[in-house]
Amino acid sequence: MLRALRRASGLLRWTSLRVRLVFVFALVALTAAVSASGIAYWLNRNTVLDRTQNAVLKDFRKALDERAGSLPLRPRCAELQDAARQMAAGPQNYTVLLIGVDSDGKDCAATTDKNLLTLDTVPASLRTAVDTVRPVDDANRYPHHLYWQRKEAGDTPYLVAGAKVIGGGPTGYMMKSLATERQDLNSLAWSLGIATALALVGSALLAQAAAATVLRPVQRLGHAARQLGEGRLETRLRVTGTDELADLSRTFNRTAEQVEQRVKELSAREESSRRFVADMSHELRTPLTAITAVSEVLEEEADSLDPMIAPAVQLVVSETRRLNDLVENLMEVTRFDAGTARLVLDDVDVADQVTACIDARAWLDAVELDAERGIVAHLDPRRLDVVLANLIGNALKHGGSPVRVSVRTEDAPATGPDGTSRTGSSAAPPAPQSGQDTAPADTPQRAGGSLVIQVRDHGPGIPENVLPHVFDRFYKASASRPRSTGSGLGLSIALENAHIHGGEITAANLPDGGAVFTLRLPRDASPLVEGGGPRDGGGITQGRVARRGTGPDGTGTTGASGQDNGSGADGAGTGDGR
């Protein structure tokens, strides 16, 4: 039973609070009702049986004394039979058996019902007790007593009793049917059972009412907590009453007010920080433009400068470029944080895009490309170039040669007519219906699914303690390299550009050595942009988008709503992730 209770309690933990309340109420009510019914039945049973038994035994003792006591010591069988009939004719309606010895010394048994009561039907233990002679003393005045017991004959319960006539004479036995009493007790049991069932139903209804009273505030509290978690900081609960639930609602309201106030303060500080970074970056661009122009002039005249001054000039030129890249990267990060970054979509041949990125940075000799031509994706070419430049540049700087770039596609699962999903390029698009426009024959056909670009190197890999932080801003793996040539923002900007496309970048180490960065983008980003909703990716919000078209001379044109978000001097801003 203990194991069953433990199992039941374990199952209750996985059910709702309402079910548990109803179950507990019902269990308590059932236990109380069964206990009360059992006690009531037991008390009534003893009362009914004791009352009937006492009345029958009293009448039998009196009749045995009056009828059998008046018989001679050795009565005739006819006299015994008459005495038995007279005893049975009393108000208790029981069967009588008288056993005696006649004047000839023969045993004589007189019964009022030979089929029911004979000497053989009398229990042996009762006959032995009746025949036992008890010593007479001050505590026991009679050698024989009246004994009784209950037994069943067939399906009917009976009370059987026996005694000897004091001073000599016949022995008398009687058998009284208790069928009426059992019927009354059965009726009582049914009544108690119905009362228990009604109590159980009432307890269930009461539990439902109690659960509704308790759970309604809890449900409101849960709904308010979900709204608060979704960013609706103005959510408050209506408080009524003075009980514990009302106190909990007041506590929630106070907590929500504090959270709202704290969030407002943090938002104001964050907005101030973003504005400061943006203003600082814009203010730095003007002097940087002049410094850059001067450094370019100095770089052109470096051959004619004094050899003692030339290294200083080269240092000024390189640091100016680094500072310029840092400012551009800070402006780009500011756009992402402010949610003003926009996509300018165009059809891109991925292999050509990767080749152009490598060629523009003179990395052709250091990078191996594994990409088939003809893989077309509808993405932002400039942002894809920024991502590729950061990933490849990071691999060249911190990894080991050769660096390998591979491009592949993954088809999205398509749903068949039967509702089952299938994958593969065999799922053909539906034929256009009458009246629908069809794409021109020379329009690139963009398939669904994902574009996967992997950049791997053959270096020592990324330390395990550094791996979770490679995309953090300004994170550097070694404190001994605080003045590395990178800004520490390259990989972070690459990740933000992937997020704004609805994609992701992951970093991992390969078993045979080296690190691999995996860029996963949707092949068509237009559904994501057309939704116009925010994109969860470091605070990036995607709004309207300018689409690039193709002019008559084959050059790309940008719509009026597009904007050049800028990047590093080479469009990359190589990061110091590791």
N, C-alpha and C positions, 0 to 999 in steps of 0.2 A: 504494500500500500504506500509506503514511503517512497519507493521508486516511482510509482505511478504519480504521486503528488509532485515529485521533483520534475518528472517529464511534463506534467500539465503546466507547472509554473514556467518551465523553459519555453513551452509553446506560447504561453500568454505574453512573453516578452516580445514576440514578433507580431502581436495583434495590436489593433488600435486601442486607444485609451477607453473609448466608448464600450468596446466589447469586453475589456477587462473590468470596467465598472459594473456592467450588466452581469457578467459572470460572478463577480464577487458578491454582489447583492443577492443574486439567485442562490449562490452557494450558502450564504449566511441564512437566508430565508428558508432554504430547504433543510438545512441542519436544524434550525430552530423549530420548524414545523414538524419534522420527523421526530425530533426529541419530544416535543410536546404531545404529539399524537401517540407516540409509543408509551409515554408515561400515562397518558389518559386511558389508553386501551388497557394497559396492565392494571391500573387501579380499578377500572370498571370491571374487568374480567374477574379479578379477585373478589370484588364486592358481590357480583352476581353469583359466582360459584359458591362463595361462602354463605350467602343468604339462602340459596337453594339447598345447599348441603346441610346447613344447620337445621333448617325447617324439616327436611326429610328425616335426618337422624333423630331429631327430637320426637317426631311423630312415630318413627319405628320403635324407639325405645319405650315409648308410652304404650304403643299397641302390643309390643312383645310382653310387657309387664302385665297388661290387663288381660290379654287373650291367652297367651301361652302360660302365664303364671297361674292362671286359674285351672289349668289342666292337671290331672293326676300325674304322679311321677312316672307311671307307665301307661300312657294313654293309648287308646286304640287308634289305628290309622285313620278311621273316619273322623274321629275327634280332631286329630291333627289337621286333616284336610279342611274341616269346618273352621278351625281357628285361623288357618292360613288365608281362607277366603274372606273372613271377617277383617283380618289385618289389611289385606290388599284393597278392601272396599273403602278405605279412608280417603281423605281429601288429597293426599299426595300422589295417589295413583301409581304405586310401585308394585313390582312382582315379589312374592314372598315364597320362601322355601323353609319348611320346618322339618327337622330331623330328630327323631326320638326312638325309644325302645318300648315295644308294647308289653303286655302282660305275659306273653309267651317268650319274651327275650329276643324277639326278632327286631331288626332295624326297620324303621318305617320312615319314608321321605314323602312329604306332602308339599306339592308346588302348585302355584296358580297358573304357571305357563311352562309346560314341559319342554317346549322348543327354545325357550330363552334361559330359564334358570333351573339348573340341576346341580347336584353336588360336583359334577365334573367341570362345569363352567365357572365354578367359584375358584378364584386364584388360590394356588396351593399355599402361598405365603399368607393369605388372609385366613385360610382354615387353620394353619399352624398357630397364628396369633390368637385366634378365637379359642382354640383348645388349650392354650397354655394357661397353667394355673400359677398365679402370682401370689407370693407369700403375703399374708395379711398382717399388717402392723399399724402403728399409729398414722403413718403416712399413706397407707393403702388399706382401705377398709373392705375391699371386695376382691375375691380371688380371680374374677373374670371381668373383662372390660369390653366395651363396644369398640370395634375396629372397622375402618373403612378404607377404600382406595378406589381410584378411577381406572377404568379400562375401556377399550373399544371392542365392540362386537360388530363385525362388518365395517360399515362406515359411520356407525352411531356411537357416541360416547355414553358411558354409563357410570353411575355411582354404585358401587357394591359395598355392602356393610354386613356385619355379622356379630352375634353375641350369644352367650349362654344365659339361661334363666338362673338367677341366683337361688341357691337352695336346692338345686336339682330340677330337672325337667328338660324339655327339648332345646335344641340349638336352632336359632333362627337366622336366616339370611334374607336379604332383600336386594333388589336391583332396580335402580331408578334411571330412566332415560334422561339425558341432558341435551337432547336434540333441540329443544326450544331455546335453551340458554345459548347453545352454539349459534343458532340462527340469529338471536339477538346480538351476540358478539360480532358475528359477520356483518350485520347491518351497521353496527357501530364502527367496525374497521373500514367499511366502504365510506361511511360519512367522514371519518377522519382522513381517509385518502383523498376524497374530494376537497375537503378543507385544505389539505396540504397542497394540492394542485392549484387551488384558487390563491393560496398564499404565495405560491411560486410565481403565478402569473402577475399577481399584484406587486410582488417585489421586482419583477422584470419591468413593469410599467413605471414603478417608482424609480428604478435605476435609470430608465430612459429619461425621466424628468430631471433627476439629479444630474445625469451626464450632460443633458442639454444646458442646465443651469451652470455647470462647471466648465463645460467645453466651449460654450459660446464665447466667453471672454478669452479663453485660450486660443480659439481659432482666430478671433479678431487680433489678438496679440501676434500670432504667427503671420497673419496676412500683413500686418503693419511692419513686422520685422523684415519680411521679404521685400516690401516696398522700400524700406530704409536701405536694405542691401542693394537694391537696384538703383539707388541714387536719389530717391525722392525724400530728401532730408526734411521736408516740411511735414511729413507724416506724423500725426498725433492720434492718440486714443481718447475716446470720450469716457470719462471716469464717472461712475455712479456707485454709491454705496461706500461702506467703510470697512469691508472685509479684506482678506488677504489678497484676493484678486484685484480689488480696487487699488490697494497699495502697490501691487506689481505694475498696474497700468500707470500709476503716477511715477513710479521709478523709471518705466520705459520712456515716458514723456520727458522727464528730466534728462535722461541719458540722450535721447534724440536731440534735445535742445543743445546739450553740450557738444554732441557730435557735429551738429549743423554749424554751431559757432566755430568749432575747431576747424572744420573743413573750409569755412569761409576765410578764416585767417590763413590757413595753408594755401588756399587758392590765390588769395591776394599776394602772399609772399611769392608763390610760384609765378604768377603773372608779372610781378615786379622783377623777378629774376630773369624771366624770358625777355621782358622789355629792355632790361639792362644789357643783356647779352646782344640783343638785336641792335640796340642803339650804339653799343660799343663797336660792334662789327661794322655798322654803317659808317660810324665816325672814323674808324681806322682805315676805311677803304680810300678816303681822299689822300691822307699822307702816304699810304702805301703805294698809291698810284704814282705819286711823285718819286718816292724812294725806288720803286721798281724801274721807273724810267731812267733814273740816275744810275742805278746798278747795271742796267743793260748797257748804258754808255760806257761805264767803267769796264764792263766785261769785254766790250768791243776793243777798248784801248788797253787791255791787259798786257798785250805783247810789247807795247811801247813803254810800259811803266817800269819803274825801278824794280829790280828783282827782290829787293827787300820789302817792297810795298805790295807786289803782286799777290802773295798768299793772303794778305789782309783783305785785298779787294775780292778775291775768290770767296773768302769766308763771308764777307758782307753780301755778296750776290746769292750764295746758297742759303744763308739765313733769311734773306729777304724773300726768297721764293718759299721757304718753309713757313715764314710768317704769313705770307699771302695765302698759301694753302690752308693754314690753320684758320684764318679769318673766313675764308670761303666755306670751310667745313662747319664752322660755328654758325654761320648764317643758314646753312642747310639744315643743321640740327634744330635751329630755332624755328624754321618753317615746319618741320615735323612736329615739334612740341606744340606749336600754335595751331596746328591743324590746317595750315594753308597750303600744304604740298598738293600738287595736282598732277594727274597723269595726262600725258599727251600720247595717245595710242596711234600705232601704225603697224602695218604688216611687216614683220621682220623675218628674213631668212637667218636662222640662228647661226648656221655655219659661217655665213658671210659676216655676221655681227661679231662673232668671236674672232675671226681672222682679222677684221678691221681693228678691233681692240688691241690685239697682239701686235699688229703691224704698226699702229700709231705710236706704240711705246717701245718699238725696236726690241721686241721679245721673241721674234721668230726663231732665233737660234736656240733659245732656252726652253721653249714650250713645244710639247707634242700635242697635236690636235687629232681627236678621234670623233669626227662629226660628219654625217652625211648631208649633202646639200639637198635642199628641197623641204626641209623641216621649217614650216612657216608658223609663226606665233603672232598674235595680235597684242603687242605690248608697247611699253614706252621705250624706244631705242636708247634715249640718253640715259635713263635710269638703269637699264640693263647693262649699258656700257660701264656705268659707275660701279655696279655690283661686280662685273667680271674683272674690271681693273683692280679693285680692292682685293678680291680673292686670289687672282693670279699674282699680283704684286706681293701680297702677303706670303704666298707660297715660295716665291723666288727669294724674298728677303730672309725669311726665317726657316724655310725648309731646305731641302736638298734637291739638286738636279738629278734626273730631269723632272720637270713639272708636266703633268699630263692632264689635258682637259678633254673630257668625253661628254657627248651629248646624246641623249636618248629620249624617247617619249613613252608615256604610260597611258593606255587607253582607259577612259572612264567606263564603268559598267553601264550597259544599255539595257532597257527593259523591253522584253518581247511582248507580243500580243497576248500571251497567256499569263502575263504578270510576273513571269520569272525573269531574273536578271541574267544577262550574258555579256561577255567581254570580247574584245577583239575588233579588228577593223572590218569584219564582215557585216556589221550592222549598218545597212545602207540607210541614208536619210529618206524620209517619205517623199513621194513625188508631189510636185506642186499641183494645187487644185486649179480649177478653171478660174481665171480672173486674177491670179496671183502673179506678181512680178518674179521673174527668174533672174539670177545673177548673170552678168555677161560672161562670155566664154573665157576672157582673159583675167577674170577676177580670181585671186588666190583662194583656194578652198582651205579653210582652217578647220581641222578636226578638233573634237573635244579632248578631254583628258589633261594630262600634266606634261610639262616640259621639265626634264631632270638634267642638270648640268653638274658634273663632278670635277673638282679640281684637287688633284692629289700630288704630293711631293714624295721624295725619298729621303727626307731628313730624319732627325731623331724622334719626331712626333711631338705631341703636346703633353706636358706633364699633367698628371691626373688632377692635381690641385688647381691647375690653371684652366683646365677644360671647361668648367662651368662658367668661367668669367671672360672667355675670349671675345664675347660680343659686348662687354661692358664698356662704357665710355671712359676714356683716359686710363684704361687698365693696362698695366705692363707687368709682364711675368717676373722680371728681375728688377729689384730695387737698385742694382748696380748700373742699370742703363737708363738713368732718368733723363738723359739728353739724347735719346735715340732720334733718328732723323724723322720718324713718323710722328703724327699728331695724336695717335691713340684713338681716333674717331673713325677710321676707315671701315673696320668691320661693323661698327655700330651703324654707320650710314648705310652700308650694304644691307644689313638686316632690315632697317627701316624701309629701304626701297623694295625689298622683297615683300614686306608686310603690306605695303600700299598696293601691291599687285595681288594680294591675297595669297601670297606664297610664304615660304619658310626657308631658312638656312640652318643646317646642322653641321656640327664639327665632331670628328671622331678620329681615333687612331686605328691604323690597320695592323693586323697580326704580323705581317711581314715587314713592318717598319714604315714610317712616314705617316703623315696626317692627310685626311681627306675632308674637304668641305663640299656639302651637297646642297645645291640650290634647286628648289622645287617650286615651279610657277605654273599657274593655269595657262594653257595655250591660247585662251581667249579671255582677256580681262574685261571685255566690254559689258557682260552681264553684271559684273561686280560694280562697275562704274555707273551703269545706268540705274542701279538701285538708289544711288544718291545718299545712302546712309553712311554712318560712321563705320570705320574699320578699326577693330581692336588690334592695334599693332604699335604700341608705344605712343598712343595719343594721336594717331594719324586719322584725319577725317578726309574722306574722299567726296568731293562735291562734283561740280560740273567739270567737264573735260573737253579740251580742244583736240580735235582729230587732225592728224596730218594728212594732207592730200598730196597729190603729185601734180606739179605744174607741167606745162607743155614741154619744158626743157628737161624734164626728169628730175628736177630738184624738189626737195620737200618744202612745202609751205605750211605755215602754222596758222591756225584759226585765231580769231581776235581774242578768244577767251583764254588762250594759252599763255604761259609765261615761262621765261627761262629762269629756273630756280638756281642755277649756278652750281658749280662744284669746284674742285681744286683746279690748279692751273692745267693739269693734264686730264681733268675730269675724274680723277680717282681719289686722291687723298689717302694714300696707302696707310693702313693702320698698323699699330704695334700690338696686335693681339697676343703674341707669344714671343 
